[in-house]
Amino acid sequence: LIDSGQLGNVVHVEIHLSIDLNTPEVREALSLPWRYNLPGGILHDNITHPLYMALRWLGDPKRVTVTPKSLGVLPRSVTDHMVIMLEGKYCTANIVLSGAIKPERYNVQMFCERGSICLNFDTSTVIVKKTSSLPNFLRRASANFQQSYQLSTIGIGNLIKFLRGRLV
């Protein structure tokens, strides 16, 4: 849809990936596994997927800002929440990797010149919002119905795929 140009150029990408860090290797370890000591902590292992998705639209980043935080999910002040801001020539992106955000989620929002797309990997849904020529009060009044129609259609399709063994 984006490659077709229907929504115009990508202006901004938001990617959220939450990770369950309450694993036996952390709970039962006498010392933290080596990968927790990487520069981005355990989140370093999980950055590749959100990063390649953002870079697909961003291109070569002109500026990168990384904010690692320890919000107390992991012991010993290990990084468990990270925000990465990327600036490209025509587009920006934010990536949030977190062990603190519950329930876990994995979604990508792409904001374009004439609309936006929200991909939810947990629910296997894609919601498309296009710029409308309706007056603002009508657009706001009908937006929930448009979204619910898309979610219902996708939900029924996903159920059929699941029953046929095509969606796990």
Residue, then its C-alpha position, 0 to 999 in steps of 0.5 A: l500500500i505504501d509502495s503504491g503511493q496511495l498514502g503519499n510519502v512516509v513522514h514518520v514511523e513508530i515501532h513498539l516491541s515489548i518483551d517478557l523479560n520474566t524468564p527462568e534464565v533471569r529468575e534462577a541465574l546466580s549471575l546475569p547471562w553475558r548478553y545482558n551485559l551488551p551495550g543495549g542489554i537484553l534488548h540488544d538481541n531484539i533490536t534487529h526486527p524493528l530496526y530493519m523495518a524502520l530503516r526500510w523507510l528511513g534509509d541511511p539515518k542522519r542522526v541516531t539518539v538512544t536512551p537506555k533506561s532501567l525501570g526495575v524489571l531486571p535486577r542490577s540496574v540492567t537496561d530494560h527499556m530503550v527508546i531509539m530516535l532516528e532521523g533520515k533525510y525525509c522521514t523520522a522514526n521512533i523505536v521503543l523496546s521495553g520489558a516494562i510495558k505490559p501487556e507485551r505488544y508489537n506494532v508498527q505505525m506509519f504516518c504518511e502524507r495522506g493517511s496512516i497504517c497501523l500493523n499489529f503483529d500480536t493480533s495480525t491486523v492492519i488498520v488503514k486511515k486515509t485522509s478524508s474529504l468529509p468535514n471534521f465533525l463527520r470524519r470524527a463521527s464515522a472514524n470508529f465505524q470505519q475502524s470497527y469494520q476493518l477490525s471485524t473483516i480482518g478478525i473473521g479472515n484471521l479466524i478462517k485462516f486459523l481454522r484452516g491451519r494457515l494462522v498460528 
